[in-house]
Amino acid sequence: RVQLATDASTTHSVGQPLKETLFELSPSVKGTASWIDARTVEFKPEKEMNPDQLYEVNFKLGKVTNVPSKFEQLRFNFKTIKPSFRVTQTGLRSTGEKDKMFISGEVVTADIEDGKKIETVLSAMQNTAAKKIAWQHAGKVHSYTVSDITRSSSEESLRLVWNGSKANMEVKGEIIRKIPAVGDFKLLDIMAVNDGQQYASVQFSDPIEIGQDLTGMVGFSNETDVSYTINGSEVKLFSAAPLAGNYTVNVNAGIKNKWAQSLPGGFTGNIIFESKKPAVTIIGRGNILPNSGKLLLPFDAINLNAVDISIIKIYENNVPQFFQQNDMGGDNDLRRVAKPIVQKTLRLDDDKLLDLHSKQRFSLDIDKFLKTEPGAIYRVTIGFRPTYSVFSKATVDTTAGDDGNSNEEESYEGYEDEYASNDANAKDADDEFWNSYDSYYPYGYNWERKDDPNSKSYYTKDRWATRNILASNIGLTAKRGNDQSLTVAVSSILSTEPMAGVELQLLDYQKQILLKTTSDADGLAKFDLKRKPYLLLAKYNDERGYLKLDDGSSLPLTRFNVGGEQVQSGLKGFIYGERGVWRPGDPIYLTFILEDKLKTLPANHPVEFELYNPSGQLYKRITQTKSVDGFYSFHTATEISSPTGNWTAKVK
């Protein structure tokens, strides 16, 4: 896609293929170009482009907008991702039956691939018999399970073999796992798990008996505060202290399986907990920071001695335009509505007693960096570079690219220097920032080393922590009714008390004000909609609140029973009696409540009551024309000889 700074000077139809040639690609690619809006033109190839291929693009800028002759040809290049994948597995597990086991894992691809194609790269065999693999595909992660693994009277082998040649990927390998014989209760594997929680996974051939005390039966060397959980045939060992380095796991004889069979002998195994990879995470999920005196944004960091802080300000008068393409947490087309105002490095190693190799919590004091403007949204990015890493395994190589042929940093900077605008032609003074902010992969990026903290390919934009924040105490809730009404509730986020006197504006997609009102003493306001609103704007003194009202932003209700009764023609009714059971001959006092908020019925409109016996025969009809605040009273009685059963009362 090519996005212009202003609307194109030519007339065009959105979504229709263009007859004129705007894109020239080398190597040549067949495809069609079309406008997707007034500023953005898109080229779609007829078929998939060649993987791992550098393409040179010449865009005929002069055909769509008025520019000086030297800028009529916009030249740039891009490189497609080299297809690749890696295979992981979690070890053999018992299904809970004596003779059945399964193994599961993931195939993670460098780019989004067709699930059917990925299924061709992996095969499973028990001895010489092929085993069926069940798949679940989600983007780049393809989960697999081999469940029909049968234990026989003797030990057999399971082979997981992968070969990417059918999917045009130069990856191959295999894993062999021994399948224990039926009745052979033994230790299969000990693995170090370092994702999320740290623990040692001790895997057995049979399910472990739940309820037995394993204290002293399994544990780490030189660790006294050890806890465990039993999960089928797996025992998870946890330590109260962070785990890093080499550990010996001791498994003693006497552990019992589900069928009271004891482990015949003891075992020891060495595992390595590598230092956790450098990472930073902003705590929580919300975007609104109540102003309680200080604006603090908590974040966690591990194996980093510093982070880069950048803050982009979305101006208050640009917020409606921002919401045209984003939700509260979005980042599309920020340059049109925002400006970078802070770029700082925050040291994390000032406290020399702090263990930076374990996860530590820090607080970003936003007030130290800027004075927040009422109504503005701030995008806070916390990033890090290879030089900030204290990953203990090795020093990150910052002099050579991962492919061994080029310097990543030099290649990346050279690319910017060649194609970025110079100062005279820049859109504004922030060109250098936006060129860096919008860049994703540097030249020399190696997907196969993207998870290696000793490679610069690890330190990319997708590992940064970002959060859009709005400093406000205004909480907004909106509910749309079937009668084209919109009820808004305004409350204080700090105290949860209703907020009165808050000015509320409804805007459409074109940022035009549709309706205005003010919240009442209960913090409520109601709009009668004539057109569909897009954004709710709240103003209270210097504070602002925003709520996007498009269908995609509404809260999901699938987990709740919201069926209820449908209001027809604006009328609702309810019948109740003084009790639930009557004997033949008893008087019956029934009351009907009519709710007519829209005043659709004229005054003294007749309300007809009908009583039917268990045979469905009409027994009594009464008509009322007067009510007390919508309450209609009907007094009747049955005869002593009336049949027993369920009688029916109807009001219409």
MILOKE-75155 format. One line per 8 residues: number of its first residue (from 1); for each residue x, y, z of C-alpha. Coordinates in steps of 0.1 Angstrom, whole numbers, plus 5000, padded with zeros to 4 digits. Each point is the difference from the previous one (the first is absolute). Example, Ala and Ser with C-alpha at 12.3 -4.5 7.8 and 13.67 -1.06 7.14 Angstrom:
2
1) 5123/4955/5078 | 5014/5034/4993
This chain:
652
1) 5000/5000/5000 | 5010/5036/4993 | 4983/5026/5022 | 5001/5037/4989 | 5003/5029/5023 | 4970/5016/4984 | 4970/4989/4979 | 5009/4989/4965
9) 4996/5026/4973 | 4985/4975/4976 | 4964/4986/4999 | 4997/4963/5007 | 4975/4974/5012 | 5008/4984/5033 | 5005/4962/4998 | 5000/4999/4962
17) 5031/4987/4981 | 5020/5028/4983 | 5007/4999/4963 | 5031/5021/5002 | 5033/4986/5013 | 5011/5016/5032 | 5023/4972/5014 | 5030/4985/4983
25) 5017/4972/5018 | 5033/4983/4993 | 5000/4970/4998 | 4967/5004/4981 | 4968/4992/5019 | 4965/4998/4984 | 4972/5015/5020 | 4974/5028/5003
33) 5001/5034/5016 | 4970/5017/5016 | 4992/5029/5023 | 4987/4990/5034 | 4993/5036/5011 | 5007/5036/4988 | 5037/4997/5010 | 5010/4964/4999
41) 5007/4979/4969 | 5007/4962/5003 | 5016/4975/4977 | 4989/4964/5003 | 5020/4972/4983 | 4980/4974/4980 | 5019/4972/5019 | 5023/4997/5029
49) 5033/5018/4996 | 5033/4982/5000 | 5013/4994/5036 | 5033/5015/5011 | 5000/5023/4970 | 5011/5036/4999 | 4976/5021/4978 | 5007/5034/4986
57) 4969/5022/4996 | 4995/5031/4978 | 4968/5018/5009 | 4987/5026/4975 | 4994/5027/5026 | 4996/5027/4974 | 4969/4983/4986 | 4980/5004/5032
65) 5011/5033/5015 | 5018/5032/4990 | 5037/4998/5010 | 5032/5014/4985 | 5014/4981/4971 | 5029/4984/5020 | 4974/4984/5023 | 4977/4986/4973
73) 5016/4965/5005 | 4999/4987/5035 | 5025/4971/5004 | 5002/4977/5029 | 5006/4963/5007 | 4989/4972/5023 | 5009/4964/5006 | 4976/4971/5006
81) 5005/4977/5030 | 5020/4968/4995 | 4977/4971/5008 | 5011/4980/5030 | 4987/4982/5031 | 5010/4984/5032 | 4985/4970/5019 | 4995/4997/5037
89) 4986/4971/5021 | 4990/4996/5037 | 5010/4963/5004 | 4980/4967/5002 | 4970/5002/5024 | 4977/4973/5013 | 4963/5003/4990 | 4990/4985/5033
97) 4997/4965/4986 | 5027/4973/5005 | 5007/4995/4963 | 4994/5034/4985 | 5022/5031/4996 | 5002/5032/4980 | 5024/5027/4990 | 4993/5036/4991
105) 5019/5031/4989 | 5001/5029/4975 | 5012/5008/4965 | 5008/5037/5000 | 5005/5016/4966 | 5018/5032/4990 | 4970/5013/4981 | 4963/4991/4999
113) 4997/4968/4980 | 4972/4978/4987 | 4991/4974/5026 | 4997/4972/4975 | 5035/5007/4987 | 5015/4999/5036 | 4983/4967/5006 | 5023/4985/4973
121) 5032/5008/5018 | 4995/4979/5031 | 4995/4962/5003 | 4999/4976/5029 | 5008/4963/5000 | 4999/4974/5027 | 5026/4974/4989 | 4989/4997/4964
129) 4963/5010/5004 | 4990/5035/4990 | 4980/5019/5027 | 4972/5025/4994 | 5007/5036/5010 | 4972/5023/5011 | 5006/5037/4992 | 4988/5034/5012
137) 5011/5031/4980 | 5002/5035/5013 | 5020/5025/4979 | 5037/4991/5003 | 4994/4974/5027 | 4990/4965/4989 | 4993/4977/5030 | 5001/4962/4995
145) 4991/4970/5021 | 5009/4963/4994 | 4975/4982/5022 | 4998/4964/4988 | 5033/4988/5015 | 4996/4964/5013 | 5023/4984/5026 | 5007/4963/4992
153) 5016/4972/5019 | 5035/5013/4991 | 5016/5034/4996 | 4995/5017/4966 | 5010/5034/4984 | 4981/5030/4989 | 5016/5021/4972 | 4989/5036/4993
161) 5015/5009/4966 | 4997/5034/4983 | 5010/5010/4965 | 4991/5033/4985 | 5008/4992/4964 | 4963/4995/4990 | 4993/5035/5014 | 5031/5015/4984
169) 5018/5004/5033 | 5036/4989/5006 | 4994/4985/5035 | 5002/4963/5010 | 5005/4980/5031 | 4987/4973/5023 | 4993/4991/5036 | 5000/4964/5014
177) 4981/4992/5032 | 5000/4966/5017 | 4966/4986/5007 | 5001/4979/5032 | 4984/4966/5001 | 4967/4994/5018 | 5005/4998/5037 | 5035/5015/4998
185) 4997/5029/5025 | 5031/5022/4995 | 5013/5036/4997 | 4998/5012/4964 | 5015/5035/5000 | 5009/5030/5021 | 4996/5034/4982 | 5006/5036/5011
193) 4970/5023/4992 | 5008/5037/5000 | 4969/5015/4984 | 4977/5019/5023 | 5006/4979/5031 | 5034/4984/5007 | 4998/4963/5009 | 5015/4966/4993
201) 4977/4976/4981 | 5006/4965/5013 | 4982/4976/4976 | 4991/4964/5008 | 4986/4972/4978 | 4969/4996/5022 | 4976/5024/5017 | 5012/5009/5035
209) 4977/4992/5029 | 4983/5032/5012 | 5001/5006/5038 | 5033/4984/5008 | 5026/5021/5018 | 5030/5005/4977 | 5020/5022/5024 | 5035/4987/5000
217) 4992/4976/4971 | 5007/5026/4973 | 5020/5032/5003 | 5028/5023/4988 | 5036/4998/5013 | 5009/5028/5024 | 4964/5012/5001 | 4980/4996/5032
225) 4968/5019/4992 | 4985/4978/4973 | 4963/4995/4992 | 4984/4977/4974 | 4968/4993/4981 | 4988/4967/4984 | 4986/5002/4965 | 4992/4966/4986
233) 5034/4983/4993 | 5019/5032/5007 | 5013/5015/5032 | 5009/5037/5000 | 5027/5012/5024 | 5000/5036/5010 | 5026/5019/5021 | 4993/5031/5021
241) 5032/5016/4986 | 5006/5009/4964 | 5017/4972/4980 | 5030/5007/4979 | 5029/4977/4990 | 5006/4963/5005 | 4979/4979/5024 | 4998/4964/5009
249) 4965/4985/5004 | 4997/4970/5023 | 4972/4975/4996 | 4999/4973/5027 | 4986/4965/5000 | 4966/4994/5015 | 4979/5024/4980 | 4967/4983/4992
257) 4980/5001/4967 | 4963/4999/4997 | 4999/4962/5004 | 5021/5000/5032 | 5031/4988/4982 | 5032/5015/5015 | 5029/5015/4981 | 5027/4973/5002
265) 5030/5022/5003 | 5013/5035/5004 | 5012/5024/4973 | 5019/5032/4996 | 5000/5024/4971 | 5018/5033/4992 | 4980/5029/4985 | 5010/5035/4991
273) 4978/5031/5006 | 5013/5026/4977 | 4996/5036/5010 | 4966/5013/4989 | 5002/5019/4968 | 5000/5038/5001 | 4964/5013/5000 | 4979/5028/5012
281) 4962/4999/5007 | 4976/5028/5010 | 4977/4988/5028 | 4963/4998/4995 | 4978/5005/4969 | 4982/5033/5006 | 5006/5033/4980 | 4987/5025/5025
289) 5021/5012/5029 | 4980/5018/5027 | 5018/5031/5012 | 5003/4994/5037 | 5030/5023/5004 | 5026/4982/4981 | 4999/4983/4965 | 5020/4967/5005
297) 5002/4973/4974 | 5013/4967/5016 | 5021/4977/4979 | 5021/4968/5004 | 5034/4995/4986 | 5025/4971/5000 | 5036/4998/4989 | 5001/5037/4991
305) 5020/5028/5015 | 4982/5027/4981 | 4970/5007/4978 | 4992/5026/4974 | 4969/5021/5007 | 4981/5016/4971 | 4967/5019/5004 | 4979/5010/4971
313) 4973/5026/5006 | 4966/4997/4982 | 4986/5036/5001 | 4966/5005/5015 | 4986/5015/4968 | 5013/4970/4981 | 4985/4974/5022 | 4968/4995/4980
321) 5021/4995/4969 | 5022/4975/5019 | 4969/4980/5009 | 4989/4998/4963 | 5027/4973/4995 | 5008/4989/5036 | 4986/4989/5032 | 5014/5014/5033
329) 5031/4978/4997 | 5006/5004/4962 | 5030/5014/4981 | 4989/5003/4964 | 5010/5032/4982 | 5013/5017/5031 | 5021/5025/4980 | 4969/5017/4988
337) 4987/5007/5035 | 5030/4998/5024 | 5035/5013/5006 | 5029/4985/5020 | 5007/5021/5031 | 5022/4978/5022 | 5030/4978/4991 | 5020/4991/5031
345) 5021/4971/5014 | 4990/4988/5034 | 5027/4982/5020 | 4988/4970/5020 | 5033/4992/5017 | 5003/5030/5024 | 4992/4977/5029 | 5031/4978/5000
353) 4983/4975/5024 | 4973/4992/4974 | 5002/4966/4983 | 4994/5010/4964 | 5001/4963/4989 | 4966/4994/5016 | 4968/5018/4993 | 4998/5034/5017
361) 4972/5025/5002 | 5006/5036/4992 | 4978/5031/4997 | 5001/5025/4973 | 4992/5035/5014 | 4985/5016/4970 | 4998/5034/5018 | 5038/5001/4999
369) 5000/4999/4962 | 4971/5023/4991 | 4970/5020/5012 | 4969/4982/4988 | 4976/5020/4979 | 4963/4994/5008 | 4984/4979/4972 | 5032/4989/4984
377) 5009/4963/4996 | 5036/4990/5005 | 5016/4969/4985 | 5028/4988/5023 | 5025/4976/4985 | 5026/4982/5022 | 5027/4984/4978 | 5035/4987/5004
385) 5031/4995/4979 | 5027/4972/5000 | 5023/5022/5020 | 4975/5001/5029 | 5000/4962/5004 | 5015/4983/5030 | 4992/4966/4988 | 5026/4978/5017
393) 5006/4974/4973 | 5022/5022/4978 | 5005/5035/4987 | 4978/5010/4971 | 5020/5004/4968 | 4994/5035/4987 | 5026/5001/4973 | 4988/4974/4975
401) 4967/4990/4985 | 4985/4966/5008 | 5006/4989/4964 | 5037/5007/5004 | 5001/5021/4969 | 4990/5035/5010 | 4998/5023/5029 | 4964/5002/5010
409) 5002/5035/5015 | 5020/5014/4971 | 4977/4984/4974 | 4970/5013/5017 | 5013/5035/5004 | 5012/5000/4964 | 4966/4991/4988 | 4985/5029/5019
417) 5026/5024/4987 | 4993/4990/4964 | 4962/5001/5000 | 4990/5023/5029 | 4992/5036/4992 | 5027/5026/5006 | 4993/5029/5023 | 4989/5023/4972
425) 4974/4975/4988 | 4988/4986/5033 | 4964/5002/5011 | 5011/5014/5033 | 5029/4999/5025 | 4990/4965/5012 | 5009/4981/4968 | 5029/4982/5017
433) 4978/4989/5029 | 4971/4987/4977 | 5024/4982/4977 | 5014/4981/5030 | 4966/4995/5017 | 4984/4985/4969 | 5029/4977/4992 | 4995/4964/5011
441) 5028/4977/4989 | 5035/5013/4995 | 5021/4989/4970 | 5018/4968/5009 | 4971/4987/5020 | 5001/4962/5005 | 4967/4984/5009 | 5017/4968/5012
449) 5018/5021/5027 | 4970/5022/5009 | 4997/4984/5035 | 5038/5000/5007 | 5008/5029/5024 | 5036/4998/4988 | 4989/5011/4965 | 4989/5034/4990
457) 4971/4984/4982 | 4984/4996/5034 | 4998/5037/5007 | 4972/5010/4977 | 4969/5022/5004 | 4977/4972/5009 | 5017/4995/5033 | 4994/5036/5011
465) 4972/5008/5025 | 4975/5026/4989 | 4969/5015/5016 | 4977/5029/4990 | 4990/5019/5031 | 4975/5028/5008 | 5003/5018/5032 | 4964/5003/5012
473) 4976/4992/5029 | 4970/4998/4977 | 4985/4965/4996 | 4974/4995/4972 | 4975/4973/4993 | 4975/5001/4971 | 4971/4977/4993 | 4980/5001/4968
481) 4963/4990/5000 | 4978/4985/4973 | 4980/5033/4999 | 5031/5019/4986 | 5008/5015/5034 | 5034/5002/5016 | 5004/5000/5038 | 5033/5013/5014
489) 5013/4996/5035 | 5028/5022/5013 | 5019/4991/5031 | 5033/5009/5017 | 5027/4973/4995 | 5016/5009/5033 | 4969/4999/5022 | 4974/4983/4978
497) 4975/5028/5009 | 4977/5013/4973 | 5012/5032/4983 | 4975/5027/4995 | 5003/5030/4976 | 5023/4982/4975 | 4995/5013/4965 | 4994/4972/4975
505) 5003/5002/4963 | 4992/4974/4973 | 5021/5002/4969 | 4996/4982/4967 | 5028/4984/4979 | 5006/5034/4982 | 5006/5016/5035 | 4968/5020/4999
513) 4981/5006/5032 | 4966/4982/4999 | 4987/5007/5035 | 5010/5016/5032 | 4987/4996/5036 | 5012/5001/5036 | 5000/4971/5025 | 4974/5003/5029
521) 5005/4996/5037 | 5002/4962/4996 | 5026/5003/4973 | 4975/4989/4973 | 4991/5015/4967 | 4978/4988/4971 | 5002/5007/4963 | 4973/4994/4974
529) 5020/4991/4970 | 4992/5012/4965 | 5033/4988/4985 | 5025/4974/5010 | 5027/5015/5023 | 5037/4991/4998 | 5016/5016/5030 | 4989/5012/5035
537) 5019/5030/5013 | 4997/5010/5037 | 5013/5033/5014 | 5002/5009/5037 | 5021/5030/5009 | 5035/4991/4986 | 4993/4963/4997 | 4990/4981/4970
545) 4985/4966/4993 | 4996/4980/4968 | 4979/4970/4991 | 4999/4985/4965 | 4964/4990/4991 | 5005/4978/4969 | 4987/4965/5000 | 5034/4984/5002
553) 5008/5018/5032 | 4969/4987/5019 | 5006/4976/5028 | 4993/4963/4992 | 4968/4986/5017 | 5003/4964/4989 | 5009/4988/5035 | 4968/5015/5014
561) 4963/4992/4997 | 4987/5032/4985 | 4969/4986/4982 | 4973/5014/5022 | 4967/5012/4986 | 4999/5021/4968 | 4982/5033/5004 | 4974/5002/4973
569) 4987/5034/4988 | 5015/5016/5031 | 4976/4981/5023 | 5009/4978/5030 | 4975/4982/5023 | 5001/4978/5031 | 4973/4981/5018 | 5001/4990/5037
577) 4976/4987/5026 | 4997/5001/5038 | 5009/4963/5001 | 5009/4971/4977 | 4974/4973/5008 | 4962/5004/5003 | 4973/4975/5009 | 4968/4997/4980
585) 4977/5028/5012 | 5028/5023/5013 | 5000/5037/4990 | 5029/5009/4976 | 5017/5034/5001 | 5023/5005/4970 | 5019/5032/4991 | 5014/5009/4967
593) 5029/5026/4996 | 5003/5018/4967 | 5032/5019/4991 | 4995/5024/4971 | 5031/5022/5000 | 4994/5011/4964 | 4964/5010/5007 | 4987/4980/4971
601) 4966/4993/5016 | 4974/5028/5003 | 4985/5009/5034 | 4973/4976/5013 | 5010/4973/4974 | 4981/4968/5009 | 5019/4971/5015 | 4983/4966/4997
609) 5005/4972/5025 | 4991/4964/4991 | 5000/4969/5023 | 5001/4965/4985 | 4993/4967/5018 | 5023/4969/4997 | 4981/4989/4969 | 5009/5032/4982
617) 4964/5013/5002 | 4994/5037/5007 | 4986/5004/5035 | 5000/5038/5006 | 5007/5032/4980 | 5004/5034/5018 | 5008/5034/4983 | 5017/5029/5018
625) 5006/5035/4987 | 5014/5016/5031 | 5032/4994/5019 | 5021/5014/5028 | 5035/5008/4986 | 4997/4971/4976 | 4986/4975/5025 | 4967/4982/4990
633) 4981/4980/5026 | 4978/4971/4990 | 4978/4983/5026 | 4983/4967/4992 | 4992/4966/5015 | 4994/4964/4990 | 4971/4977/5010 | 5002/4972/5026
641) 4993/4976/4971 | 5028/5014/4978 | 5026/4974/4989 | 5034/4999/5016 | 5032/5004/4980 | 5020/5028/4983 | 4979/5030/4991 | 5013/5027/4976
649) 4997/5037/5002 | 5006/5022/4970 | 5000/5038/4996 | 4998/5018/4967
